[in-house]
Amino acid sequence: MNPRDLLAQLVSIDSVNPDLVPGGNGEHEIAGFITTWFRAHDFDVHRLERRPGRPSLVAVRKGTGGGKSLMLNGHVDTVGLAGYDGDPLRPHVENGRMFGRGTFDMKGGIAAMMVAAARATERPLRGDVIVACVADEEHGSFGTEEVLEHFTADAAIVTEPSHLEVTLAHKGFVWFDVEVEGRAAHGSRPELGIDAITKAGQFLVALERLGQDLHEGPRHHLLGTGTVHASLISGGEEASTYPSACRITLERRTVPGESPQQTEDELRTILDHLTATVPDFKAELTRGLARDPFEADPEAEIVRTLIANLGEPPVIRAEPFWTDCALLDRAGIPCLLFGVDGAGAHAATEYVDLASLDRLTEVLTGTITDFCR
């Protein structure tokens, strides 16, 4: 059970998320490989596949009873292969690094938690060991959502890459669409037309001001402040026509203590002010996907157990991006994030530091043993 060899096998399997890249291979092929591997190591394997072709796997080694259960969680989907420098599905090792799509984000974490779970359960443990290899984290995280409808645990570790630093918080996000209404008319008839695009400009100026206010406002001790930015804009039909509509998509990144409703209220306050002060301004706000921020209890047993297995003073960190930790936490499962070192997530070159892969496997093995014993 060598995590390096297992990682090379996982990387060679195309698992591009088809919601990100139309026609992507998805998780079905890698799920078959992982199923065979876990069954060979005497785990019960449960396949969850509400969306056909997009399975998540949960491998379970039942304990003897009376111990705490631990879930290891990681996603098997990757971003696209186009534009990768070299063959993204042919992993190669150079100067202590393994290169290939997913080595860092996050098949390195998958390989480590698989091997660690198998090693830790070579001798009976009292608590259950649960390994969730989930679909779709790179897009909508329906994989972990589906897993949590069927499984729970006393604690969890998400093995997203963290450079072997203990990650106890990350930001959330909320997406919004703002549809600014105008009135179509020929460009020669300004008395009839209302320019939705210039009206939208008023909102964009106010949005930038909101971002500045957030930057100057209260700060989270690990994550700093929330942020907001415009992501997409579209409007107009042709050069000689006043545009009847302009749509802006924006993202609000949140820190612990900020809720989706709070961020919606911020934007409604801005739109209400513009409606009251800008002639002919009219807009509709629609909230889209929302994901909560995450913050772990630093005194939780799983945090203390993992830090004890590090054997050295930990580096505590937080991430600006979102992870499935927030879903686990919302489900009442104390958790943290801890993973490999490396670089190149979503980039043209991606690699994992192999020494960190070995170290992650070692720390996870000890943490499983201590927590479930």
C-alpha positions as CSV (number, residue, x, y, z in Angstrom):
1,M,0.0,0.0,0.0
2,N,2.1,2.8,-1.3
3,P,0.3,6.2,-1.7
4,R,2.6,7.2,-4.5
5,D,1.8,4.2,-6.7
6,L,-1.9,4.6,-5.9
7,L,-1.8,8.3,-6.8
8,A,-0.2,7.6,-10.2
9,Q,-3.1,5.2,-10.9
10,L,-5.7,7.7,-9.9
11,V,-4.2,10.5,-12.0
12,S,-4.1,8.3,-15.1
13,I,-7.9,8.0,-14.9
14,D,-9.8,10.9,-16.6
15,S,-12.4,12.3,-14.1
16,V,-13.0,15.8,-15.5
17,N,-16.2,17.3,-14.2
18,P,-18.7,17.4,-17.1
19,D,-20.5,20.4,-15.4
20,L,-17.3,22.3,-15.9
21,V,-16.3,20.9,-19.3
22,P,-19.1,19.7,-21.5
23,G,-18.4,16.1,-22.5
24,G,-16.1,15.5,-19.5
25,N,-15.6,11.9,-18.5
26,G,-17.0,12.4,-15.0
27,E,-16.5,10.2,-12.0
28,H,-17.9,6.8,-13.2
29,E,-14.5,5.3,-14.3
30,I,-12.5,6.4,-11.3
31,A,-15.4,5.2,-9.0
32,G,-15.0,1.7,-10.5
33,F,-11.3,1.7,-9.8
34,I,-11.8,2.9,-6.2
35,T,-14.5,0.4,-5.6
36,T,-12.3,-2.5,-6.6
37,W,-9.4,-1.2,-4.4
38,F,-11.5,-0.8,-1.3
39,R,-13.2,-4.2,-1.7
40,A,-9.7,-5.8,-2.0
41,H,-9.0,-4.2,1.4
42,D,-12.1,-5.6,3.1
43,F,-14.2,-2.4,3.1
44,D,-17.9,-2.3,2.5
45,V,-18.5,0.0,-0.5
46,H,-21.7,2.0,-1.0
47,R,-22.3,3.7,-4.4
48,L,-24.5,6.8,-4.4
49,E,-25.6,7.9,-7.8
50,R,-28.7,10.1,-7.8
51,R,-27.3,11.7,-11.0
52,P,-26.5,8.9,-13.5
53,G,-22.9,8.7,-14.4
54,R,-21.9,10.9,-11.4
55,P,-21.3,8.5,-8.5
56,S,-19.9,9.1,-5.1
57,L,-18.5,6.2,-3.1
58,V,-18.5,5.6,0.6
59,A,-16.2,2.9,1.9
60,V,-16.8,1.7,5.4
61,R,-14.8,-0.5,7.8
62,K,-17.1,-1.1,10.8
63,G,-15.6,-1.0,14.2
64,T,-16.0,-3.5,17.0
65,G,-18.3,-1.1,18.9
66,G,-18.1,1.7,21.5
67,G,-15.7,3.9,19.6
68,K,-16.0,7.2,17.7
69,S,-16.5,7.2,14.0
70,L,-14.4,9.3,11.6
71,M,-15.1,10.3,8.0
72,L,-12.4,11.1,5.5
73,N,-13.7,13.2,2.7
74,G,-12.2,14.1,-0.7
75,H,-13.4,14.8,-4.2
76,V,-12.4,12.7,-7.2
77,D,-13.5,15.1,-10.0
78,T,-11.0,17.4,-11.6
79,V,-11.0,20.6,-13.7
80,G,-10.4,20.3,-17.5
81,L,-7.4,19.0,-19.3
82,A,-7.2,21.5,-22.1
83,G,-4.2,23.8,-22.0
84,Y,-2.2,21.5,-19.6
85,D,1.5,21.6,-20.3
86,G,2.2,18.0,-21.4
87,D,0.0,14.9,-21.0
88,P,-2.2,15.5,-17.9
89,L,-3.1,11.8,-17.6
90,R,0.5,10.5,-17.7
91,P,1.9,11.3,-14.3
92,H,5.7,11.7,-14.1
93,V,8.1,12.2,-11.2
94,E,10.8,14.8,-11.2
95,N,12.8,16.2,-8.3
96,G,10.6,14.7,-5.7
97,R,7.4,15.9,-7.3
98,M,4.7,14.1,-9.2
99,F,3.1,16.1,-12.1
100,G,-0.3,15.5,-13.6
101,R,-3.8,16.8,-13.5
102,G,-5.3,16.2,-10.0
103,T,-2.0,15.4,-8.3
104,F,-2.4,18.4,-6.0
105,D,-6.2,19.1,-6.3
106,M,-6.9,16.6,-5.0
107,K,-6.1,13.0,-5.9
108,G,-3.1,13.3,-3.6
109,G,-5.5,13.7,-0.7
110,I,-7.6,10.8,-2.1
111,A,-4.6,8.4,-2.3
112,A,-3.4,9.4,1.2
113,M,-6.8,8.9,2.9
114,M,-7.4,5.6,1.1
115,V,-4.0,4.1,2.2
116,A,-4.3,5.6,5.7
117,A,-7.7,4.1,6.2
118,A,-6.5,0.7,5.1
119,R,-3.4,0.8,7.2
120,A,-5.2,2.0,10.3
121,T,-7.8,-0.8,10.1
122,E,-5.3,-3.6,9.8
123,R,-6.0,-4.1,13.5
124,P,-9.5,-3.8,14.8
125,L,-10.7,-0.3,15.9
126,R,-13.7,0.3,18.1
127,G,-15.1,3.1,15.9
128,D,-16.2,3.0,12.2
129,V,-13.8,4.4,9.6
130,I,-15.7,6.0,6.7
131,V,-14.0,7.1,3.5
132,A,-16.1,9.3,1.2
133,C,-14.8,9.8,-2.3
134,V,-17.2,12.3,-3.7
135,A,-18.3,13.7,-7.1
136,D,-18.7,17.3,-8.2
137,E,-16.8,19.4,-5.6
138,E,-15.4,21.5,-8.4
139,H,-18.8,22.7,-9.4
140,G,-21.8,22.3,-7.1
141,S,-20.8,19.7,-4.4
142,F,-23.8,17.6,-4.9
143,G,-21.6,14.6,-4.1
144,T,-21.0,15.5,-0.4
145,E,-24.6,16.6,-0.1
146,E,-25.8,13.2,-1.2
147,V,-23.4,11.4,1.1
148,L,-24.6,13.4,4.1
149,E,-28.2,12.3,3.4
150,H,-27.1,8.7,4.1
151,F,-24.0,8.8,6.4
152,T,-22.8,10.7,9.4
153,A,-19.8,10.5,11.7
154,D,-18.5,11.9,15.0
155,A,-15.9,13.9,13.1
156,A,-14.4,14.4,9.7
157,I,-11.2,15.4,7.9
158,V,-11.3,16.9,4.4
159,T,-8.0,16.2,2.6
160,E,-8.0,19.2,0.2
161,P,-4.5,20.5,-0.3
162,S,-3.3,22.7,2.6
163,H,0.5,22.4,2.4
164,L,0.4,20.2,5.6
165,E,-1.0,23.2,7.5
166,V,-4.1,22.8,9.7
167,T,-6.9,24.7,8.0
168,L,-9.7,25.7,10.5
169,A,-11.7,28.2,8.4
170,H,-12.6,29.2,4.9
171,K,-14.9,31.7,3.1
172,G,-18.3,31.1,1.8
173,F,-20.0,32.7,-1.3
174,V,-23.3,33.9,-2.6
175,W,-24.1,34.4,-6.3
176,F,-26.6,37.0,-7.5
177,D,-28.1,38.2,-10.7
178,V,-29.1,41.9,-11.1
179,E,-31.4,42.5,-14.1
180,V,-31.5,46.3,-14.9
181,E,-34.5,47.3,-16.9
182,G,-34.5,49.8,-19.7
183,R,-36.7,50.6,-22.7
184,A,-35.8,49.7,-26.3
185,A,-36.0,52.5,-28.8
186,H,-34.2,53.6,-32.0
187,G,-31.0,55.4,-31.3
188,S,-32.4,58.5,-32.9
189,R,-35.3,58.7,-30.4
190,P,-33.7,59.4,-27.0
191,E,-37.0,60.7,-25.7
192,L,-38.4,57.2,-26.0
193,G,-35.5,55.0,-24.9
194,I,-34.0,54.2,-21.5
195,D,-30.4,52.9,-21.6
196,A,-30.3,49.9,-19.3
197,I,-26.5,49.7,-19.7
198,T,-25.8,53.2,-18.4
199,K,-28.3,52.6,-15.6
200,A,-26.4,49.4,-14.7
201,G,-23.2,51.5,-14.5
202,Q,-24.8,53.4,-11.6
203,F,-25.2,50.0,-9.8
204,L,-21.6,49.0,-10.6
205,V,-20.2,52.2,-9.1
206,A,-22.2,51.5,-5.9
207,L,-21.0,47.8,-6.0
208,E,-17.4,49.0,-6.0
209,R,-18.2,51.3,-3.1
210,L,-19.6,48.3,-1.2
211,G,-16.4,46.4,-1.8
212,Q,-14.4,49.3,-0.3
213,D,-16.7,49.5,2.7
214,L,-16.2,45.8,3.3
215,H,-12.5,46.1,3.0
216,E,-12.5,48.8,5.7
217,G,-14.9,47.0,8.0
218,P,-14.6,44.4,10.7
219,R,-12.1,41.6,10.0
220,H,-12.2,37.9,10.8
221,H,-9.0,37.0,12.7
222,L,-8.0,34.4,10.0
223,L,-9.9,35.3,6.9
224,G,-10.0,39.1,6.9
225,T,-13.1,40.6,5.4
226,G,-15.8,39.6,2.9
227,T,-15.5,40.8,-0.7
228,V,-17.7,41.5,-3.7
229,H,-17.1,41.6,-7.4
230,A,-19.0,41.7,-10.7
231,S,-18.4,38.5,-12.6
232,L,-20.4,38.7,-15.8
233,I,-22.3,41.4,-17.7
234,S,-24.5,41.3,-20.8
235,G,-26.9,43.7,-22.5
236,G,-28.0,45.4,-25.7
237,E,-29.1,44.2,-29.1
238,E,-27.4,46.4,-31.7
239,A,-25.5,49.6,-32.0
240,S,-28.5,51.7,-33.1
241,T,-30.9,50.6,-30.3
242,Y,-31.3,51.6,-26.7
243,P,-30.8,48.5,-24.7
244,S,-33.9,47.2,-22.9
245,A,-32.0,45.2,-20.3
246,C,-28.6,44.6,-18.8
247,R,-27.8,41.6,-16.6
248,I,-25.0,41.6,-14.1
249,T,-23.9,38.5,-12.3
250,L,-21.9,39.1,-9.1
251,E,-20.2,37.1,-6.4
252,R,-20.1,38.0,-2.7
253,R,-17.5,36.1,-0.7
254,T,-18.5,35.8,3.0
255,V,-16.7,35.2,6.3
256,P,-18.0,33.5,9.4
257,G,-20.8,35.7,10.8
258,E,-22.1,36.8,7.4
259,S,-25.2,35.0,6.1
260,P,-26.7,34.9,2.5
261,Q,-29.7,36.9,3.8
262,Q,-27.4,39.6,5.1
263,T,-25.6,39.9,1.8
264,E,-28.9,40.0,-0.1
265,D,-30.1,42.8,2.2
266,E,-26.9,44.8,1.5
267,L,-27.7,44.7,-2.3
268,R,-31.3,45.4,-1.9
269,T,-30.4,48.5,0.1
270,I,-28.2,49.7,-2.7
271,L,-30.9,49.0,-5.4
272,D,-33.6,50.7,-3.3
273,H,-31.4,53.8,-3.0
274,L,-30.8,53.9,-6.7
275,T,-34.4,53.4,-7.5
276,A,-35.2,56.4,-5.2
277,T,-32.5,58.7,-6.5
278,V,-31.7,57.8,-10.2
279,P,-34.4,58.7,-12.7
280,D,-35.9,55.7,-14.5
281,F,-33.8,53.2,-12.5
282,K,-35.4,49.8,-12.1
283,A,-33.8,46.5,-11.3
284,E,-34.6,43.0,-10.1
285,L,-32.3,41.0,-7.8
286,T,-32.2,37.2,-7.8
287,R,-30.2,35.2,-5.4
288,G,-28.4,32.1,-6.8
289,L,-26.2,29.5,-5.3
290,A,-25.1,30.1,-1.7
291,R,-22.5,28.3,0.3
292,D,-21.8,29.0,4.0
293,P,-18.4,30.0,5.3
294,F,-16.7,27.5,7.7
295,E,-14.9,27.8,11.0
296,A,-13.8,24.9,13.2
297,D,-13.6,24.8,16.9
298,P,-9.8,24.7,17.6
299,E,-10.5,22.7,20.8
300,A,-12.6,20.0,19.0
301,E,-11.3,16.5,19.7
302,I,-10.5,15.8,16.0
303,V,-8.5,19.0,15.7
304,R,-6.5,18.1,18.9
305,T,-6.0,14.5,17.8
306,L,-4.6,15.5,14.4
307,I,-2.3,18.1,15.8
308,A,-1.0,15.6,18.3
309,N,-0.1,13.3,15.4
310,L,1.8,16.1,13.7
311,G,4.2,15.9,16.5
312,E,5.3,19.6,16.1
313,P,3.7,23.0,16.6
314,P,1.1,23.3,13.8
315,V,0.7,26.2,11.3
316,I,-2.9,27.3,11.5
317,R,-4.4,28.7,8.3
318,A,-7.6,29.7,6.6
319,E,-8.5,29.5,2.9
320,P,-10.2,32.1,0.8
321,F,-11.9,29.4,-1.3
322,W,-14.9,27.2,-0.4
323,T,-14.7,23.5,0.5
324,D,-17.0,20.7,1.5
325,C,-16.0,21.4,5.1
326,A,-18.9,23.8,5.3
327,L,-21.4,21.1,4.4
328,L,-20.0,18.7,7.0
329,D,-20.0,21.4,9.6
330,R,-23.6,22.3,8.8
331,A,-24.6,18.6,9.2
332,G,-23.2,18.7,12.7
333,I,-19.9,16.9,12.0
334,P,-16.9,18.6,13.6
335,C,-14.2,18.8,10.9
336,L,-11.0,20.4,9.6
337,L,-9.0,20.5,6.4
338,F,-5.6,19.0,6.1
339,G,-3.8,18.0,2.9
340,V,-0.7,17.8,0.8
341,D,1.9,20.4,-0.3
342,G,2.4,21.3,-4.0
343,A,1.0,23.7,-6.5
344,G,-0.9,24.2,-9.7
345,A,-4.5,23.7,-8.9
346,H,-6.5,24.5,-12.0
347,A,-3.2,25.6,-13.7
348,A,-1.3,24.5,-16.8
349,T,1.2,22.6,-14.6
350,E,0.2,20.8,-11.4
351,Y,2.2,18.8,-9.0
352,V,2.3,17.3,-5.5
353,D,5.3,17.2,-3.3
354,L,5.8,13.5,-2.7
355,A,7.3,13.8,0.7
356,S,4.2,15.7,1.8
357,L,2.1,12.9,0.4
358,D,3.9,10.3,2.6
359,R,3.7,12.6,5.6
360,L,-0.1,13.2,5.1
361,T,-0.6,9.4,4.9
362,E,1.3,9.0,8.1
363,V,-0.5,11.7,10.0
364,L,-3.9,10.5,8.8
365,T,-3.1,6.9,9.8
366,G,-2.2,7.9,13.3
367,T,-5.2,10.2,13.6
368,I,-7.6,7.5,12.5
369,T,-6.1,5.0,14.9
370,D,-6.2,7.4,17.9
371,F,-9.7,8.9,17.2
372,C,-11.4,5.6,16.5
373,R,-9.6,3.5,19.1
